[in-house]
Amino acid sequence: MRFYFLATLTIPNGTKPSNAHDLWLGRVEPSEVPERIVLYTEEGTFTGAITVQWSDDDTNFVAHYDSTRGANVTLPTATSIAIDPMQRYLRVNSASNEGAAREILAFGLSER
C-alpha cells in the first residue's frame, strides 16, 4: 500500500473555491491515478461548509455525491476523509467566502 502527497488545496481569503489539482499530473497513464484520495485539514474552523468537487476539464466542477449517505461529501474541521477519485480535476469549495486562507492536504492511496 502506497500513501503519498498529491497537493495542497488552498482556498484564498475572501473566496470560495480552492485551486484545482490535476490527478494525472506527472503520471504516464490514467491507471496510475490513486485508488483513494485522503483529504486532511488541521483547520479549526471554516466560514462555510466545505464540499469536494470534481471536473473533467478544470472549468465545470460538480459536487462529489455519496450515494450511500445520500448527500454531497463535506470536509469536517480538523480531520480527514477518504474518497474515491471521480474525475480528472479535484478541488474543494466553501459555501461562503472564507474569512482566512484555508489549506487542505490531498494524499493518494494506492495498491500499486
N, CA, C and O atoms as a Tinker XYZ file with bonds, in Angstrom:
   448  protein
     1  N      0.853000   -1.176000    0.000000    73     2
     2  CA     0.000000    0.000000    0.000000    64     1     3
     3  C      0.898000    1.239000    0.000000    63     2     4     5
     4  O      1.779000    1.368000    0.850000    81     3
     5  N      0.676000    2.148000   -0.953000    73     3     6
     6  CA     1.418000    3.404000   -1.026000    64     5     7
     7  C      0.526000    4.546000   -0.559000    63     6     8     9
     8  O     -0.649000    4.623000   -0.917000    81     7
     9  N      1.102000    5.429000    0.244000    73     7    10
    10  CA     0.429000    6.636000    0.714000    64     9    11
    11  C      1.356000    7.788000    0.381000    63    10    12    13
    12  O      2.482000    7.824000    0.877000    81    11
    13  N      0.919000    8.734000   -0.445000    73    11    14
    14  CA     1.823000    9.773000   -0.910000    64    13    15
    15  C      1.100000   11.109000   -1.077000    63    14    16    17
    16  O     -0.104000   11.160000   -1.330000    81    15
    17  N      1.870000   12.186000   -0.927000    73    15    18
    18  CA     1.353000   13.542000   -1.043000    64    17    19
    19  C      1.013000   13.861000   -2.491000    63    18    20    21
    20  O      1.792000   13.563000   -3.397000    81    19
    21  N     -0.158000   14.472000   -2.709000    73    19    22
    22  CA    -0.570000   14.911000   -4.044000    64    21    23
    23  C     -0.491000   16.427000   -4.195000    63    22    24    25
    24  O      0.144000   16.930000   -5.121000    81    23
    25  N     -1.139000   17.152000   -3.282000    73    23    26
    26  CA    -1.222000   18.604000   -3.452000    64    25    27
    27  C     -1.755000   19.270000   -2.197000    63    26    28    29
    28  O     -2.356000   18.627000   -1.337000    81    27
    29  N     -1.523000   20.568000   -2.111000    73    27    30
    30  CA    -2.182000   21.403000   -1.117000    64    29    31
    31  C     -3.275000   22.176000   -1.841000    63    30    32    33
    32  O     -2.998000   22.928000   -2.776000    81    31
    33  N     -4.509000   21.989000   -1.409000    73    31    34
    34  CA    -5.643000   22.726000   -1.961000    64    33    35
    35  C     -5.867000   23.934000   -1.064000    63    34    36    37
    36  O     -6.168000   23.778000    0.120000    81    35
    37  N     -5.725000   25.130000   -1.609000    73    35    38
    38  CA    -5.818000   26.350000   -0.814000    64    37    39
    39  C     -7.014000   27.179000   -1.251000    63    38    40    41
    40  O     -7.159000   27.512000   -2.428000    81    39
    41  N     -7.869000   27.509000   -0.287000    73    39    42
    42  CA    -8.944000   28.467000   -0.529000    64    41    43
    43  C     -8.412000   29.812000   -0.049000    63    42    44    45
    44  O     -8.192000   29.986000    1.149000    81    43
    45  N     -8.199000   30.769000   -0.952000    73    43    46
    46  CA    -7.687000   32.074000   -0.527000    64    45    47
    47  C     -8.707000   32.825000    0.338000    63    46    48    49
    48  O     -9.910000   32.576000    0.253000    81    47
    49  N     -8.216000   33.730000    1.157000    73    47    50
    50  CA    -9.064000   34.570000    1.988000    64    49    51
    51  C    -10.071000   35.318000    1.112000    63    50    52    53
    52  O     -9.703000   35.895000    0.089000    81    51
    53  N    -11.336000   35.305000    1.517000    73    51    54
    54  CA   -12.370000   36.059000    0.819000    64    53    55
    55  C    -12.934000   35.395000   -0.423000    63    54    56    57
    56  O    -13.678000   36.027000   -1.172000    81    55
    57  N    -12.595000   34.125000   -0.661000    73    55    58
    58  CA   -13.123000   33.416000   -1.828000    64    57    59
    59  C    -13.737000   32.088000   -1.408000    63    58    60    61
    60  O    -13.672000   31.704000   -0.241000    81    59
    61  N    -14.334000   31.391000   -2.370000    73    59    62
    62  CA   -14.970000   30.103000   -2.106000    64    61    63
    63  C    -14.174000   28.915000   -2.635000    63    62    64    65
    64  O    -13.903000   27.989000   -1.870000    81    63
    65  N    -13.780000   28.902000   -3.931000    73    63    66
    66  CA   -13.107000   27.698000   -4.445000    64    65    67
    67  C    -11.609000   27.684000   -4.167000    63    66    68    69
    68  O    -10.966000   28.728000   -4.064000    81    67
    69  N    -11.078000   26.487000   -4.049000    73    67    70
    70  CA    -9.625000   26.311000   -3.946000    64    69    71
    71  C     -9.041000   26.221000   -5.348000    63    70    72    73
    72  O     -9.762000   26.232000   -6.345000    81    71
    73  N     -7.728000   26.132000   -5.396000    73    71    74
    74  CA    -7.067000   25.779000   -6.648000    64    73    75
    75  C     -7.479000   24.355000   -7.008000    63    74    76    77
    76  O     -7.850000   23.574000   -6.132000    81    75
    77  N     -7.414000   24.019000   -8.283000    73    75    78
    78  CA    -7.740000   22.667000   -8.739000    64    77    79
    79  C     -6.455000   21.863000   -8.887000    63    78    80    81
    80  O     -5.416000   22.402000   -9.267000    81    79
    81  N     -6.534000   20.568000   -8.585000    73    79    82
    82  CA    -5.383000   19.682000   -8.754000    64    81    83
    83  C     -5.689000   18.668000   -9.844000    63    82    84    85
    84  O     -6.736000   18.020000   -9.831000    81    83
    85  N     -4.763000   18.538000  -10.787000    73    83    86
    86  CA    -4.873000   17.573000  -11.880000    64    85    87
    87  C     -4.325000   16.236000  -11.394000    63    86    88    89
    88  O     -3.121000   16.108000  -11.173000    81    87
    89  N     -5.192000   15.239000  -11.224000    73    87    90
    90  CA    -4.759000   13.936000  -10.720000    64    89    91
    91  C     -3.853000   13.206000  -11.694000    63    90    92    93
    92  O     -3.145000   12.281000  -11.297000    81    91
    93  N     -3.859000   13.601000  -12.962000    73    91    94
    94  CA    -2.998000   12.950000  -13.951000    64    93    95
    95  C     -1.625000   13.601000  -14.017000    63    94    96    97
    96  O     -0.722000   13.056000  -14.650000    81    95
    97  N     -1.446000   14.750000  -13.382000    73    95    98
    98  CA    -0.192000   15.491000  -13.442000    64    97    99
    99  C      0.974000   14.619000  -12.993000    63    98   100   101
   100  O      0.962000   14.068000  -11.892000    81    99
   101  N      1.969000   14.500000  -13.844000    73    99   102
   102  CA     3.156000   13.726000  -13.504000    64   101   103
   103  C      2.988000   12.226000  -13.633000    63   102   104   105
   104  O      3.879000   11.468000  -13.249000    81   103
   105  N      1.860000   11.784000  -14.168000    73   103   106
   106  CA     1.625000   10.353000  -14.319000    64   105   107
   107  C      1.576000   10.008000  -15.798000    63   106   108   109
   108  O      1.075000   10.786000  -16.610000    81   107
   109  N      2.093000    8.850000  -16.139000    73   107   110
   110  CA     2.157000    8.433000  -17.538000    64   109   111
   111  C      0.796000    7.956000  -18.030000    63   110   112   113
   112  O      0.392000    8.275000  -19.148000    81   111
   113  N      0.100000    7.205000  -17.214000    73   111   114
   114  CA    -1.176000    6.612000  -17.603000    64   113   115
   115  C     -2.270000    6.986000  -16.599000    63   114   116   117
   116  O     -1.997000    7.120000  -15.407000    81   115
   117  N     -3.504000    7.155000  -17.075000    73   115   118
   118  CA    -4.597000    7.400000  -16.139000    64   117   119
   119  C     -4.746000    6.287000  -15.101000    63   118   120   121
   120  O     -5.260000    6.533000  -14.010000    81   119
   121  N     -4.306000    5.071000  -15.421000    73   119   122
   122  CA    -4.404000    3.967000  -14.462000    64   121   123
   123  C     -3.502000    4.186000  -13.252000    63   122   124   125
   124  O     -3.652000    3.504000  -12.238000    81   123
   125  N     -2.563000    5.137000  -13.349000    73   123   126
   126  CA    -1.681000    5.436000  -12.227000    64   125   127
   127  C     -2.295000    6.448000  -11.262000    63   126   128   129
   128  O     -1.677000    6.805000  -10.260000    81   127
   129  N     -3.501000    6.907000  -11.559000    73   127   130
   130  CA    -4.203000    7.803000  -10.652000    64   129   131
   131  C     -4.494000    7.028000   -9.368000    63   130   132   133
   132  O     -4.835000    5.847000   -9.440000    81   131
   133  N     -4.372000    7.652000   -8.197000    73   131   134
   134  CA    -4.599000    6.926000   -6.944000    64   133   135
   135  C     -5.988000    6.298000   -6.865000    63   134   136   137
   136  O     -6.956000    6.807000   -7.430000    81   135
   137  N     -6.055000    5.182000   -6.149000    73   135   138
   138  CA    -7.331000    4.484000   -5.988000    64   137   139
   139  C     -8.231000    5.167000   -4.967000    63   138   140   141
   140  O     -9.456000    5.089000   -5.059000    81   139
   141  N     -7.623000    5.833000   -4.000000    73   139   142
   142  CA    -8.362000    6.592000   -2.990000    64   141   143
   143  C     -7.654000    7.924000   -2.795000    63   142   144   145
   144  O     -6.440000    8.025000   -2.971000    81   143
   145  N     -8.416000    8.931000   -2.434000    73   143   146
   146  CA    -7.882000   10.248000   -2.115000    64   145   147
   147  C     -8.186000   10.497000   -0.640000    63   146   148   149
   148  O     -9.320000   10.316000   -0.195000    81   147
   149  N     -7.182000   10.910000    0.106000    73   147   150
   150  CA    -7.378000   11.284000    1.500000    64   149   151
   151  C     -7.206000   12.796000    1.592000    63   150   152   153
   152  O     -6.158000   13.331000    1.230000    81   151
   153  N     -8.234000   13.477000    2.075000    73   151   154
   154  CA    -8.168000   14.917000    2.299000    64   153   155
   155  C     -8.030000   15.153000    3.791000    63   154   156   157
   156  O     -8.783000   14.594000    4.589000    81   155
   157  N     -7.064000   15.986000    4.167000    73   155   158
   158  CA    -6.759000   16.214000    5.578000    64   157   159
   159  C     -6.640000   17.707000    5.843000    63   158   160   161
   160  O     -6.065000   18.440000    5.038000    81   159
   161  N     -7.172000   18.151000    6.948000    73   159   162
   162  CA    -7.012000   19.545000    7.352000    64   161   163
   163  C     -6.830000   19.649000    8.857000    63   162   164   165
   164  O     -7.404000   18.880000    9.629000    81   163
   165  N     -6.014000   20.624000    9.253000    73   163   166
   166  CA    -5.854000   20.951000   10.669000    64   165   167
   167  C     -6.642000   22.204000   11.021000    63   166   168   169
   168  O     -6.614000   22.662000   12.163000    81   167
   169  N     -7.349000   22.760000   10.031000    73   167   170
   170  CA    -8.125000   23.978000   10.262000    64   169   171
   171  C     -9.146000   23.735000   11.368000    63   170   172   173
   172  O     -9.848000   22.724000   11.362000    81   171
   173  N     -9.223000   24.656000   12.304000    73   171   174
   174  CA   -10.163000   24.523000   13.407000    64   173   175
   175  C    -11.557000   25.002000   13.065000    63   174   176   177
   176  O    -12.530000   24.641000   13.727000    81   175
   177  N    -11.648000   25.815000   12.027000    73   175   178
   178  CA   -12.949000   26.346000   11.637000    64   177   179
   179  C    -12.958000   26.685000   10.153000    63   178   180   181
   180  O    -11.929000   27.029000    9.571000    81   179
   181  N    -14.128000   26.582000    9.561000    73   179   182
   182  CA   -14.360000   27.041000    8.198000    64   181   183
   183  C    -15.502000   28.043000    8.252000    63   182   184   185
   184  O    -16.400000   27.909000    9.083000    81   183
   185  N    -15.482000   29.038000    7.386000    73   183   186
   186  CA   -16.576000   30.000000    7.335000    64   185   187
   187  C    -17.837000   29.340000    6.785000    63   186   188   189
   188  O    -18.935000   29.571000    7.292000    81   187
   189  N    -17.680000   28.521000    5.751000    73   187   190
   190  CA   -18.808000   27.809000    5.149000    64   189   191
   191  C    -18.531000   26.322000    5.097000    63   190   192   193
   192  O    -17.405000   25.887000    5.339000    81   191
   193  N    -19.558000   25.534000    4.782000    73   191   194
   194  CA   -19.365000   24.088000    4.623000    64   193   195
   195  C    -18.457000   23.851000    3.416000    63   194   196   197
   196  O    -18.643000   24.470000    2.368000    81   195
   197  N    -17.479000   22.959000    3.559000    73   195   198
   198  CA   -16.510000   22.672000    2.505000    64   197   199
   199  C    -16.933000   21.401000    1.776000    63   198   200   201
   200  O    -17.002000   20.327000    2.373000    81   199
   201  N    -17.217000   21.530000    0.476000    73   199   202
   202  CA   -17.581000   20.366000   -0.329000    64   201   203
   203  C    -16.425000   19.982000   -1.248000    63   202   204   205
   204  O    -15.608000   20.820000   -1.631000    81   203
   205  N    -16.379000   18.709000   -1.588000    73   203   206
   206  CA   -15.395000   18.178000   -2.527000    64   205   207
   207  C    -16.016000   18.248000   -3.917000    63   206   208   209
   208  O    -17.174000   17.875000   -4.099000    81   207
   209  N    -15.249000   18.726000   -4.901000    73   207   210
   210  CA   -15.773000   18.871000   -6.256000    64   209   211
   211  C    -14.821000   18.258000   -7.278000    63   210   212   213
   212  O    -13.614000   18.166000   -7.057000    81   211
   213  N    -15.408000   17.839000   -8.413000    73   211   214
   214  CA   -14.652000   17.196000   -9.496000    64   213   215
   215  C    -14.992000   17.832000  -10.830000    63   214   216   217
   216  O    -16.068000   18.404000  -11.006000    81   215
   217  N    -14.043000   17.724000  -11.786000    73   215   218
   218  CA   -14.266000   18.213000  -13.146000    64   217   219
   219  C    -13.412000   17.413000  -14.117000    63   218   220   221
   220  O    -12.311000   16.984000  -13.774000    81   219
   221  N    -13.918000   17.215000  -15.321000    73   219   222
   222  CA   -13.130000   16.579000  -16.378000    64   221   223
   223  C    -12.259000   17.581000  -17.116000    63   222   224   225
   224  O    -11.271000   17.205000  -17.746000    81   223
   225  N    -12.629000   18.879000  -17.039000    73   223   226
   226  CA   -11.944000   19.872000  -17.871000    64   225   227
   227  C    -11.403000   21.077000  -17.109000    63   226   228   229
   228  O    -10.971000   22.041000  -17.741000    81   227
   229  N    -11.410000   21.063000  -15.796000    73   227   230
   230  CA   -10.889000   22.142000  -14.959000    64   229   231
   231  C    -11.728000   23.417000  -15.043000    63   230   232   233
   232  O    -11.244000   24.488000  -14.676000    81   231
   233  N    -12.969000   23.330000  -15.517000    73   231   234
   234  CA   -13.817000   24.523000  -15.574000    64   233   235
   235  C    -15.202000   24.293000  -14.975000    63   234   236   237
   236  O    -15.705000   25.159000  -14.259000    81   235
   237  N    -15.820000   23.170000  -15.243000    73   235   238
   238  CA   -17.178000   22.892000  -14.773000    64   237   239
   239  C    -17.137000   21.870000  -13.645000    63   238   240   241
   240  O    -17.160000   20.664000  -13.891000    81   239
   241  N    -17.077000   22.355000  -12.413000    73   239   242
   242  CA   -16.957000   21.471000  -11.260000    64   241   243
   243  C    -18.327000   21.114000  -10.703000    63   242   244   245
   244  O    -19.226000   21.954000  -10.650000    81   243
   245  N    -18.477000   19.854000  -10.284000    73   243   246
   246  CA   -19.701000   19.385000   -9.636000    64   245   247
   247  C    -19.325000   18.754000   -8.298000    63   246   248   249
   248  O    -18.216000   18.252000   -8.117000    81   247
   249  N    -20.274000   18.794000   -7.369000    73   247   250
   250  CA   -20.023000   18.248000   -6.035000    64   249   251
   251  C    -19.903000   16.735000   -6.075000    63   250   252   253
   252  O    -20.564000   16.064000   -6.867000    81   251
   253  N    -19.049000   16.209000   -5.206000    73   251   254
   254  CA   -18.889000   14.759000   -5.038000    64   253   255
   255  C    -20.095000   14.268000   -4.249000    63   254   256   257
   256  O    -20.299000   14.675000   -3.105000    81   255
   257  N    -20.884000   13.408000   -4.847000    73   255   258
   258  CA   -22.106000   12.903000   -4.222000    64   257   259
   259  C    -21.874000   11.489000   -3.724000    63   258   260   261
   260  O    -21.447000   10.619000   -4.482000    81   259
   261  N    -22.152000   11.262000   -2.465000    73   259   262
   262  CA   -22.002000    9.942000   -1.865000    64   261   263
   263  C    -23.370000    9.272000   -1.827000    63   262   264   265
   264  O    -24.217000    9.630000   -1.008000    81   263
   265  N    -23.588000    8.309000   -2.706000    73   263   266
   266  CA   -24.908000    7.682000   -2.804000    64   265   267
   267  C    -25.264000    6.874000   -1.564000    63   266   268   269
   268  O    -26.446000    6.700000   -1.266000    81   267
   269  N    -24.261000    6.372000   -0.827000    73   267   270
   270  CA   -24.577000    5.605000    0.383000    64   269   271
   271  C    -25.076000    6.522000    1.495000    63   270   272   273
   272  O    -25.912000    6.117000    2.302000    81   271
   273  N    -24.570000    7.750000    1.543000    73   271   274
   274  CA   -25.041000    8.712000    2.543000    64   273   275
   275  C    -26.200000    9.538000    2.019000    63   274   276   277
   276  O    -26.954000   10.125000    2.795000    81   275
   277  N    -26.343000    9.584000    0.690000    73   275   278
   278  CA   -27.408000   10.375000    0.097000    64   277   279
   279  C    -27.176000   11.868000    0.185000    63   278   280   281
   280  O    -28.130000   12.641000    0.275000    81   279
   281  N    -25.905000   12.290000    0.160000    73   279   282
   282  CA   -25.595000   13.712000    0.293000    64   281   283
   283  C    -24.246000   14.021000   -0.339000    63   282   284   285
   284  O    -23.452000   13.123000   -0.618000    81   283
   285  N    -24.003000   15.307000   -0.558000    73   283   286
   286  CA   -22.695000   15.736000   -1.026000    64   285   287
   287  C    -21.664000   15.499000    0.075000    63   286   288   289
   288  O    -21.973000   15.621000    1.260000    81   287
   289  N    -20.447000   15.164000   -0.319000    73   287   290
   290  CA   -19.373000   14.941000    0.648000    64   289   291
   291  C    -18.861000   16.286000    1.142000    63   290   292   293
   292  O    -18.512000   17.154000    0.342000    81   291
   293  N    -18.818000   16.459000    2.454000    73   291   294
   294  CA   -18.268000   17.671000    3.053000    64   293   295
   295  C    -17.082000   17.307000    3.930000    63   294   296   297
   296  O    -16.985000   16.187000    4.431000    81   295
   297  N    -16.184000   18.264000    4.108000    73   295   298
   298  CA   -14.973000   18.055000    4.896000    64   297   299
   299  C    -15.135000   18.704000    6.262000    63   298   300   301
   300  O    -15.233000   19.928000    6.349000    81   299
   301  N    -15.166000   17.909000    7.336000    73   299   302
   302  CA   -15.237000   18.481000    8.679000    64   301   303
   303  C    -13.917000   19.164000    9.040000    63   302   304   305
   304  O    -12.899000   18.933000    8.388000    81   303
   305  N    -13.932000   19.998000   10.068000    73   303   306
   306  CA   -12.708000   20.653000   10.523000    64   305   307
   307  C    -11.833000   19.673000   11.287000    63   306   308   309
   308  O    -12.323000   18.726000   11.903000    81   307
   309  N    -10.521000   19.919000   11.235000    73   307   310
   310  CA    -9.513000   19.178000   11.998000    64   309   311
   311  C     -9.662000   17.659000   11.876000    63   310   312   313
   312  O     -9.672000   16.947000   12.880000    81   311
   313  N     -9.777000   17.177000   10.649000    73   311   314
   314  CA    -9.951000   15.742000   10.440000    64   313   315
   315  C     -9.538000   15.359000    9.024000    63   314   316   317
   316  O     -8.999000   16.177000    8.279000    81   315
   317  N     -9.797000   14.110000    8.665000    73   315   318
   318  CA    -9.532000   13.659000    7.299000    64   317   319
   319  C    -10.703000   12.818000    6.813000    63   318   320   321
   320  O    -11.454000   12.252000    7.607000    81   319
   321  N    -10.843000   12.746000    5.484000    73   319   322
   322  CA   -11.834000   11.875000    4.865000    64   321   323
   323  C    -11.162000   11.155000    3.706000    63   322   324   325
   324  O    -10.209000   11.666000    3.118000    81   323
   325  N    -11.656000    9.980000    3.384000    73   323   326
   326  CA   -11.154000    9.222000    2.233000    64   325   327
   327  C    -12.286000    9.088000    1.226000    63   326   328   329
   328  O    -13.414000    8.746000    1.583000    81   327
   329  N    -11.971000    9.364000   -0.040000    73   327   330
   330  CA   -12.970000    9.298000   -1.106000    64   329   331
   331  C    -12.369000    8.616000   -2.324000    63   330   332   333
   332  O    -11.148000    8.540000   -2.467000    81   331
   333  N    -13.228000    8.123000   -3.196000    73   331   334
   334  CA   -12.779000    7.557000   -4.467000    64   333   335
   335  C    -12.609000    8.681000   -5.479000    63   334   336   337
   336  O    -13.443000    9.584000   -5.535000    81   335
   337  N    -11.541000    8.646000   -6.283000    73   335   338
   338  CA   -11.414000    9.644000   -7.351000    64   337   339
   339  C    -12.566000    9.481000   -8.342000    63   338   340   341
   340  O    -12.927000    8.360000   -8.701000    81   339
   341  N    -13.135000   10.592000   -8.778000    73   339   342
   342  CA   -14.276000   10.539000   -9.684000    64   341   343
   343  C    -13.929000   11.032000  -11.084000    63   342   344   345
   344  O    -14.329000   10.417000  -12.073000    81   343
   345  N    -13.195000   12.125000  -11.178000    73   343   346
   346  CA   -12.828000   12.702000  -12.463000    64   345   347
   347  C    -11.395000   13.212000  -12.375000    63   346   348   349
   348  O    -10.720000   12.997000  -11.368000    81   347
   349  N    -10.931000   13.881000  -13.416000    73   347   350
   350  CA    -9.519000   14.251000  -13.508000    64   349   351
   351  C     -9.097000   15.356000  -12.534000    63   350   352   353
   352  O     -8.023000   15.267000  -11.939000    81   351
   353  N     -9.918000   16.389000  -12.360000    73   351   354
   354  CA    -9.534000   17.534000  -11.535000    64   353   355
   355  C    -10.293000   17.527000  -10.214000    63   354   356   357
   356  O    -11.490000   17.244000  -10.167000    81   355
   357  N     -9.574000   17.845000   -9.149000    73   355   358
   358  CA   -10.119000   17.859000   -7.791000    64   357   359
   359  C     -9.953000   19.251000   -7.205000    63   358   360   361
   360  O     -8.911000   19.883000   -7.380000    81   359
   361  N    -10.973000   19.728000   -6.514000    73   359   362
   362  CA   -10.851000   20.954000   -5.726000    64   361   363
   363  C    -11.842000   20.864000   -4.570000    63   362   364   365
   364  O    -12.682000   19.965000   -4.526000    81   363
   365  N    -11.736000   21.799000   -3.642000    73   363   366
   366  CA   -12.725000   21.938000   -2.579000    64   365   367
   367  C    -13.353000   23.318000   -2.719000    63   366   368   369
   368  O    -12.741000   24.241000   -3.256000    81   367
   369  N    -14.574000   23.445000   -2.232000    73   367   370
   370  CA   -15.306000   24.697000   -2.388000    64   369   371
   371  C    -16.083000   24.989000   -1.111000    63   370   372   373
   372  O    -16.722000   24.104000   -0.541000    81   371
   373  N    -16.018000   26.240000   -0.671000    73   371   374
   374  CA   -16.741000   26.660000    0.522000    64   373   375
   375  C    -18.111000   27.208000    0.138000    63   374   376   377
   376  O    -18.276000   27.792000   -0.932000    81   375
   377  N    -19.075000   27.020000    1.002000    73   375   378
   378  CA   -20.412000   27.566000    0.769000    64   377   379
   379  C    -20.425000   29.084000    0.948000    63   378   380   381
   380  O    -21.335000   29.758000    0.464000    81   379
   381  N    -19.419000   29.625000    1.641000    73   379   382
   382  CA   -19.305000   31.069000    1.880000    64   381   383
   383  C    -17.880000   31.518000    1.604000    63   382   384   385
   384  O    -16.953000   30.709000    1.633000    81   383
   385  N    -17.704000   32.806000    1.336000    73   383   386
   386  CA   -16.348000   33.330000    1.212000    64   385   387
   387  C    -15.623000   33.116000    2.533000    63   386   388   389
   388  O    -16.108000   33.526000    3.588000    81   387
   389  N    -14.467000   32.476000    2.475000    73   387   390
   390  CA   -13.720000   32.161000    3.697000    64   389   391
   391  C    -13.120000   33.421000    4.318000    63   390   392   393
   392  O    -12.665000   34.320000    3.611000    81   391
   393  N    -13.127000   33.470000    5.649000    73   391   394
   394  CA   -12.621000   34.615000    6.397000    64   393   395
   395  C    -11.113000   34.632000    6.539000    63   394   396   397
   396  O    -10.548000   35.603000    7.043000    81   395
   397  N    -10.457000   33.574000    6.103000    73   395   398
   398  CA    -8.990000   33.472000    6.109000    64   397   399
   399  C     -8.614000   32.404000    5.092000    63   398   400   401
   400  O     -9.461000   31.613000    4.677000    81   399
   401  N     -7.354000   32.380000    4.693000    73   399   402
   402  CA    -6.895000   31.327000    3.777000    64   401   403
   403  C     -7.014000   29.979000    4.478000    63   402   404   405
   404  O     -6.692000   29.863000    5.661000    81   403
   405  N     -7.472000   28.965000    3.760000    73   403   406
   406  CA    -7.646000   27.611000    4.308000    64   405   407
   407  C     -6.839000   26.632000    3.473000    63   406   408   409
   408  O     -6.820000   26.721000    2.246000    81   407
   409  N     -6.170000   25.695000    4.142000    73   407   410
   410  CA    -5.377000   24.682000    3.442000    64   409   411
   411  C     -5.900000   23.287000    3.741000    63   410   412   413
   412  O     -6.132000   22.924000    4.894000    81   411
   413  N     -6.078000   22.520000    2.685000    73   411   414
   414  CA    -6.474000   21.120000    2.781000    64   413   415
   415  C     -5.419000   20.323000    2.027000    63   414   416   417
   416  O     -5.123000   20.620000    0.870000    81   415
   417  N     -4.855000   19.320000    2.674000    73   415   418
   418  CA    -3.824000   18.492000    2.053000    64   417   419
   419  C     -4.478000   17.288000    1.394000    63   418   420   421
   420  O     -5.351000   16.647000    1.979000    81   419
   421  N     -4.052000   16.984000    0.170000    73   419   422
   422  CA    -4.570000   15.829000   -0.566000    64   421   423
   423  C     -3.466000   14.783000   -0.689000    63   422   424   425
   424  O     -2.348000   15.093000   -1.099000    81   423
   425  N     -3.789000   13.551000   -0.332000    73   423   426
   426  CA    -2.859000   12.428000   -0.415000    64   425   427
   427  C     -3.475000   11.343000   -1.287000    63   426   428   429
   428  O     -4.696000   11.204000   -1.356000    81   427
   429  N     -2.625000   10.585000   -1.945000    73   427   430
   430  CA    -3.067000    9.450000   -2.729000    64   429   431
   431  C     -2.825000    8.165000   -1.963000    63   430   432   433
   432  O     -1.863000    8.059000   -1.203000    81   431
   433  N     -3.682000    7.205000   -2.159000    73   431   434
   434  CA    -3.557000    5.893000   -1.548000    64   433   435
   435  C     -3.739000    4.877000   -2.667000    63   434   436   437
   436  O     -4.741000    4.909000   -3.381000    81   435
   437  N     -2.774000    3.977000   -2.823000    73   435   438
   438  CA    -2.803000    3.061000   -3.951000    64   437   439
   439  C     -2.200000    1.720000   -3.577000    63   438   440   441
   440  O     -1.286000    1.647000   -2.755000    81   439
   441  N     -2.712000    0.662000   -4.181000    73   439   442
   442  CA    -2.156000   -0.682000   -4.007000    64   441   443
   443  C     -0.874000   -0.845000   -4.801000    63   442   444   445
   444  O     -0.041000   -1.687000   -4.465000    81   443
   445  N     -0.701000   -0.038000   -5.867000    73   443   446
   446  CA     0.456000   -0.176000   -6.747000    64   445   447
   447  C      1.682000    0.459000   -6.168000    63   446   448
   448  O      2.744000    0.429000   -6.789000    81   447
